[in-house]
Amino acid sequence: MTPSRNEQEILDWLAGERGAMLALLADLVNTDSGSYDKAGVDAVGARLRGFLEGQGIACETLPDDRFGDVLRAGIGTGPNSTILLMGHRDTVFPRDEAKRRPFRIENGRAYGPGVADMKAGLVMNAFVLAAFGRFGGAPAPLVGLFTSDEEIGSPSSRPVIEAEARRARAVFNAEPGRPSGAVVTGRKGGVFSRLSITGKAAHSGGNFADGISAIEELARKVIALHALTDLTRGITVNVGLVSGGQTVNTVAPWAKAEIDLRFATKADRDETMGRIQRIVDTAHVPGTTATLEIAGEFLPLVENEDNARLFRHYAACAEAVGRTVAGEFTGGCADSGFAASVGAPTICAVGPIGGKAHTPEEYLEVESLVPRAQSLALAVARL
């Protein structure tokens, strides 16, 4: 299908903004914005707001006392359902990481903290919003949601995402495109929990029998927890962090662990969380007690027909700008699951292509920035 005049204006404008996209991306990457760094996350939001308002896009800030504020940008009003573009401003990296390894481009790849996950996606969404603000053509009110705490499960942003998604006829989440170039049509959900165990201290030489080892209890629970993994069903349980004890010559009076559960369906989530709770409640070392606290949770992006239809639409639009795009299932979690869970047709990882997220080797394929923006813009225009 040949682009209309309006569509071609948008595509041509985006093609001419490559340098401006990279300049904005450099500013965002060079601003630290770890999930708990409210000032940094808000600084990224302020830079995006400055760009958007400079393009005539209306913006509002939804404040939060603990985490970064949510930035909402919009074009058009009215009773129609919306088209929602999503992205998160926070990263997993500590403060001063941007000073240690600032934004750079080398051999066609851009590097720096959060360059793909997902500051390039934020830039893409901002420029797509600017394109429709400049040329029009969106078939429904267009909303850009720039959230603040996805890397820790969106404790403050989730209600905002769900409220916006309830109004949306389509949701595009700008997580990085897969290294293969694919977008994501299905994701696992995840539950992140904290396990705390209490025992009783005793001198490990003189009064060993008086002690109750929380570390031994933790070790036995870890074995039981890992046994819950069922790869054929897509269920994994991983104890990723452990700590405990007082001194080497003291029977351990306490121990802690953090547990990562991944699942493909809500039924698997509920069943496995029940089994985890039974392990927590069962004492292998008499006298120990244990508690479990859910620290964060993601919902799955389920591969249903509504989402599949939106993917086919997006893939056809990508084809129109010369890109073949496949769909892919991944075990990683994202905010797209929250949007899909309230019934909004949703696809994820429509952002520019990158890889090795959450590591110092994280990269962005620079030449994917404009084509992914064009694909998204055409998918919006033709909804």
C-alpha positions as CSV (number, residue, x, y, z in Angstrom):
1,M,0.0,0.0,0.0
2,T,1.5,3.3,-1.1
3,P,1.8,5.9,1.6
4,S,-0.7,8.8,1.4
5,R,0.5,12.3,1.1
6,N,0.1,12.9,4.8
7,E,1.9,9.6,5.6
8,Q,4.7,10.4,3.3
9,E,5.2,13.8,4.9
10,I,5.5,12.1,8.3
11,L,7.9,9.5,7.0
12,D,10.1,12.1,5.2
13,W,10.2,14.3,8.3
14,L,11.3,11.5,10.5
15,A,14.0,10.5,8.0
16,G,15.4,14.1,8.2
17,E,15.5,14.1,12.0
18,R,18.1,11.4,12.5
19,G,20.7,13.9,13.9
20,A,18.2,15.5,16.2
21,M,17.1,12.0,17.5
22,L,20.7,11.1,18.3
23,A,21.3,14.5,20.0
24,L,18.3,13.9,22.3
25,L,19.4,10.3,22.9
26,A,22.8,11.5,24.0
27,D,21.3,13.9,26.5
28,L,19.1,11.2,27.9
29,V,21.8,8.6,28.1
30,N,24.2,11.0,29.8
31,T,21.6,11.7,32.5
32,D,21.7,9.0,35.3
33,S,18.2,7.7,36.0
34,G,18.3,4.6,38.2
35,S,14.9,3.6,39.4
36,Y,15.5,5.0,42.9
37,D,17.2,8.2,41.7
38,K,14.1,10.4,41.6
39,A,16.0,13.5,40.7
40,G,17.7,11.8,37.7
41,V,14.5,10.1,36.5
42,D,12.7,13.5,36.7
43,A,15.6,15.2,34.9
44,V,15.1,12.8,31.9
45,G,11.4,13.7,32.1
46,A,12.2,17.4,32.1
47,R,14.4,17.0,29.0
48,L,11.7,15.1,27.2
49,R,9.0,17.6,28.2
50,G,11.2,20.5,26.9
51,F,11.5,18.8,23.5
52,L,7.8,17.9,23.3
53,E,6.5,21.3,24.4
54,G,9.0,22.9,21.9
55,Q,7.1,20.9,19.2
56,G,3.8,22.1,20.4
57,I,2.8,18.9,22.3
58,A,0.7,19.4,25.4
59,C,2.3,17.7,28.5
60,E,1.3,17.1,32.1
61,T,3.2,15.8,35.0
62,L,1.6,13.2,37.4
63,P,3.7,13.7,40.6
64,D,5.0,11.0,42.9
65,D,6.8,11.6,46.2
66,R,9.1,8.6,46.1
67,F,9.7,7.6,42.5
68,G,10.0,9.7,39.4
69,D,6.9,11.6,38.2
70,V,5.0,10.2,35.3
71,L,5.1,12.4,32.1
72,R,2.0,12.3,29.9
73,A,1.9,13.9,26.5
74,G,-1.1,14.1,24.2
75,I,-2.4,15.1,20.8
76,G,-6.1,15.5,20.2
77,T,-9.1,15.2,22.5
78,G,-12.5,13.8,22.3
79,P,-14.6,10.8,23.1
80,N,-12.7,8.4,20.8
81,S,-10.5,5.7,22.3
82,T,-6.8,6.6,22.3
83,I,-3.6,5.2,20.8
84,L,-1.1,4.7,23.6
85,L,2.7,4.9,23.1
86,M,4.6,3.8,26.3
87,G,8.1,3.9,27.6
88,H,10.0,4.0,30.9
89,R,12.7,6.5,31.8
90,D,14.4,4.6,34.6
91,T,17.4,2.3,34.2
92,V,19.1,-0.4,36.3
93,F,22.4,1.5,36.6
94,P,23.8,3.3,39.7
95,R,24.5,7.0,40.0
96,D,27.6,8.3,38.1
97,E,27.4,5.4,35.6
98,A,26.9,8.0,32.8
99,K,30.2,9.7,33.8
100,R,32.0,6.4,33.7
101,R,30.8,5.5,30.2
102,P,29.0,8.3,28.5
103,F,27.1,8.0,25.2
104,R,29.2,7.2,22.2
105,I,28.8,5.7,18.7
106,E,31.3,3.2,17.4
107,N,31.0,1.0,14.3
108,G,27.3,1.7,13.8
109,R,26.4,1.0,17.4
110,A,25.6,3.5,20.2
111,Y,26.6,2.7,23.8
112,G,25.9,4.0,27.2
113,P,23.7,3.2,30.2
114,G,20.1,2.6,29.1
115,V,20.8,3.4,25.5
116,A,18.6,0.6,24.2
117,D,16.6,-0.2,27.4
118,M,15.0,2.1,26.8
119,K,16.1,5.6,26.1
120,A,16.1,5.1,22.4
121,G,12.5,4.1,22.6
122,L,11.7,7.3,24.5
123,V,13.3,9.3,21.7
124,M,11.4,7.4,19.1
125,N,8.1,8.0,20.8
126,A,8.8,11.6,21.3
127,F,9.6,12.1,17.6
128,V,6.5,10.2,16.5
129,L,4.4,12.4,18.7
130,A,6.1,15.4,17.2
131,A,5.5,14.2,13.7
132,F,1.7,13.8,14.3
133,G,1.7,17.2,16.1
134,R,3.3,18.8,13.0
135,F,1.4,17.0,10.2
136,G,-1.7,15.5,11.8
137,G,-3.2,12.3,10.6
138,A,-3.6,10.3,13.8
139,P,-7.0,8.5,13.6
140,A,-7.6,8.9,17.4
141,P,-6.2,11.0,20.2
142,L,-2.5,10.0,20.6
143,V,-1.0,9.6,24.1
144,G,2.6,9.3,25.1
145,L,3.2,7.9,28.5
146,F,6.8,8.3,29.9
147,T,6.9,6.3,33.2
148,S,9.5,6.2,35.9
149,D,9.9,2.8,37.7
150,E,9.5,-0.1,35.3
151,E,12.8,-1.8,36.3
152,I,11.4,-2.4,39.8
153,G,7.9,-3.5,38.7
154,S,6.3,-0.1,38.2
155,P,5.0,0.3,41.8
156,S,3.9,3.9,41.2
157,S,3.3,3.8,37.4
158,R,1.2,0.7,37.2
159,P,-2.2,2.4,38.1
160,V,-1.5,5.1,35.5
161,I,-0.6,2.6,32.8
162,E,-3.8,0.6,33.5
163,A,-6.0,3.7,33.5
164,E,-4.6,4.9,30.2
165,A,-4.8,1.4,28.6
166,R,-8.4,1.0,29.5
167,R,-9.1,3.9,27.1
168,A,-6.8,2.6,24.3
169,R,-7.7,0.9,21.1
170,A,-4.0,0.0,20.7
171,V,-0.8,0.1,22.8
172,F,2.7,0.1,21.5
173,N,5.4,-0.3,24.1
174,A,8.8,0.9,23.0
175,E,11.1,-1.6,24.7
176,P,14.1,-2.3,22.5
177,G,13.5,-4.4,19.4
178,R,15.2,-7.9,19.7
179,P,18.7,-8.3,18.2
180,S,17.0,-10.3,15.5
181,G,14.8,-7.3,14.6
182,A,11.7,-8.9,16.0
183,V,9.1,-7.3,18.1
184,V,7.6,-9.0,21.2
185,T,4.1,-10.5,21.0
186,G,4.2,-12.4,24.3
187,R,6.0,-12.0,27.6
188,K,6.2,-13.9,30.8
189,G,4.9,-12.4,34.0
190,G,7.1,-12.2,37.1
191,V,6.9,-12.0,40.9
192,F,9.8,-10.8,42.9
193,S,9.7,-11.8,46.6
194,R,11.7,-11.4,49.8
195,L,12.1,-14.3,52.1
196,S,13.1,-13.7,55.7
197,I,14.0,-16.5,58.2
198,T,14.5,-16.2,61.9
199,G,16.6,-18.7,64.0
200,K,18.4,-18.4,67.2
201,A,22.0,-17.3,67.9
202,A,24.4,-19.5,69.9
203,H,28.2,-19.9,70.1
204,S,29.1,-22.4,67.5
205,G,31.7,-24.1,69.7
206,G,30.6,-23.8,73.3
207,N,26.8,-23.9,72.9
208,F,26.1,-25.3,69.4
209,A,23.1,-27.3,70.5
210,D,21.4,-24.2,71.8
211,G,21.4,-22.6,68.3
212,I,18.8,-22.7,65.5
213,S,20.4,-22.1,62.2
214,A,18.4,-19.8,59.9
215,I,21.0,-20.4,57.2
216,E,20.5,-24.2,57.2
217,E,16.7,-23.5,56.9
218,L,17.3,-21.2,54.0
219,A,19.5,-23.8,52.3
220,R,16.8,-26.4,52.5
221,K,14.2,-24.0,51.3
222,V,16.4,-23.0,48.3
223,I,16.5,-26.6,47.2
224,A,12.8,-26.9,47.5
225,L,12.2,-23.6,45.7
226,H,14.4,-24.5,42.7
227,A,12.6,-27.8,42.4
228,L,9.5,-25.9,41.4
229,T,11.0,-24.9,38.0
230,D,9.1,-26.6,35.1
231,L,10.7,-25.6,31.9
232,T,8.1,-27.4,29.8
233,R,5.4,-25.1,31.3
234,G,7.6,-22.0,31.2
235,I,7.8,-21.8,35.0
236,T,11.1,-20.8,36.5
237,V,12.0,-20.1,40.2
238,N,15.4,-18.6,40.9
239,V,16.8,-17.6,44.3
240,G,19.1,-14.8,43.1
241,L,20.3,-13.2,46.3
242,V,21.0,-14.6,49.7
243,S,22.4,-13.2,52.9
244,G,22.5,-14.1,56.6
245,G,24.4,-14.9,59.7
246,Q,26.1,-12.9,62.4
247,T,29.7,-14.2,62.5
248,V,31.5,-17.4,61.4
249,N,31.5,-18.7,64.9
250,T,27.8,-18.1,65.6
251,V,24.9,-20.3,64.7
252,A,23.0,-18.0,62.2
253,P,20.1,-16.2,63.9
254,W,18.8,-14.8,60.5
255,A,18.9,-15.3,56.8
256,K,17.3,-13.7,53.8
257,A,16.8,-14.4,50.2
258,E,15.2,-12.8,47.1
259,I,13.1,-15.0,44.8
260,D,12.3,-14.5,41.1
261,L,9.3,-16.4,39.7
262,R,8.5,-16.3,36.0
263,F,5.3,-17.7,34.5
264,A,3.3,-17.6,31.2
265,T,-0.3,-17.5,32.6
266,K,-2.0,-16.2,35.7
267,A,-3.1,-19.7,36.6
268,D,0.6,-20.8,36.7
269,R,1.4,-17.8,38.8
270,D,-1.3,-18.5,41.3
271,E,-0.5,-22.2,41.5
272,T,3.3,-21.6,41.9
273,M,2.9,-18.8,44.4
274,G,0.8,-21.2,46.5
275,R,3.6,-23.8,46.4
276,I,6.2,-21.2,47.3
277,Q,4.1,-20.1,50.3
278,R,3.9,-23.8,51.5
279,I,7.7,-24.1,51.3
280,V,8.0,-20.9,53.3
281,D,5.5,-22.1,55.9
282,T,7.2,-25.5,56.3
283,A,10.1,-25.6,58.8
284,H,12.8,-28.1,58.1
285,V,14.9,-26.9,61.1
286,P,12.7,-26.9,64.2
287,G,12.3,-23.5,65.8
288,T,12.8,-21.4,62.7
289,T,10.1,-19.1,61.4
290,A,9.8,-17.6,57.9
291,T,7.9,-14.8,56.2
292,L,7.4,-14.0,52.5
293,E,6.8,-10.5,51.1
294,I,6.1,-9.7,47.5
295,A,8.4,-6.8,46.5
296,G,7.2,-6.4,42.9
297,E,5.1,-8.0,40.2
298,F,4.7,-8.0,36.4
299,L,1.7,-9.4,34.6
300,P,2.2,-11.5,31.4
301,L,1.7,-10.3,27.9
302,V,-0.5,-13.1,26.7
303,E,-0.5,-14.0,23.0
304,N,-4.2,-13.7,22.1
305,E,-6.0,-12.8,18.9
306,D,-6.3,-9.1,19.6
307,N,-2.6,-8.7,20.2
308,A,-1.9,-11.0,17.2
309,R,-4.1,-8.7,15.0
310,L,-2.2,-5.6,16.1
311,F,1.1,-7.4,15.4
312,R,0.0,-8.2,11.9
313,H,-1.0,-4.6,11.4
314,Y,2.4,-3.3,12.6
315,A,4.3,-5.9,10.6
316,A,2.5,-4.8,7.4
317,C,3.4,-1.2,8.1
318,A,7.0,-2.1,8.7
319,E,7.0,-3.9,5.4
320,A,5.8,-0.7,3.8
321,V,8.9,1.1,4.9
322,G,11.2,-1.8,3.8
323,R,11.5,-3.8,7.0
324,T,10.4,-7.4,7.6
325,V,9.5,-7.9,11.2
326,A,8.7,-11.1,13.0
327,G,7.0,-11.7,16.4
328,E,8.8,-13.3,19.3
329,F,8.0,-14.6,22.8
330,T,10.4,-13.7,25.6
331,G,10.8,-14.6,29.3
332,G,11.5,-11.0,30.2
333,C,8.9,-8.8,31.9
334,A,7.6,-5.4,30.9
335,D,4.9,-2.8,31.4
336,S,3.1,-4.1,28.3
337,G,1.6,-6.9,30.5
338,F,-0.2,-4.3,32.6
339,A,-1.7,-2.7,29.5
340,A,-2.8,-6.0,28.0
341,S,-4.2,-7.2,31.3
342,V,-7.0,-4.6,31.1
343,G,-8.0,-5.7,27.6
344,A,-6.0,-3.3,25.4
345,P,-4.5,-4.8,22.2
346,T,-0.8,-4.5,22.9
347,I,2.5,-5.3,21.3
348,C,6.0,-4.7,22.8
349,A,9.6,-4.1,21.8
350,V,8.7,-1.8,18.9
351,G,11.6,0.4,19.9
352,P,14.9,0.7,18.0
353,I,16.9,-2.5,17.9
354,G,19.5,-3.3,20.6
355,G,20.9,-5.9,22.9
356,K,22.8,-6.9,26.0
357,A,20.5,-4.7,28.2
358,H,21.4,-4.3,31.9
359,T,25.1,-4.8,31.1
360,P,28.1,-2.5,30.3
361,E,28.0,-3.9,26.8
362,E,24.4,-2.7,26.1
363,Y,24.2,-1.4,22.6
364,L,21.8,0.2,20.1
365,E,21.8,-0.3,16.3
366,V,21.9,3.3,15.2
367,E,20.5,2.7,11.8
368,S,17.4,1.1,13.3
369,L,16.3,4.4,14.9
370,V,14.6,6.0,11.9
371,P,13.0,2.9,10.4
372,R,11.5,1.9,13.7
373,A,10.1,5.4,14.2
374,Q,8.7,5.3,10.6
375,S,7.2,1.8,11.2
376,L,5.5,3.0,14.4
377,A,4.2,6.2,12.8
378,L,2.7,4.3,9.9
379,A,1.1,1.8,12.2
380,V,-0.5,4.7,14.2
381,A,-1.7,6.5,11.0
382,R,-3.3,3.3,9.6
383,L,-5.1,2.0,12.7
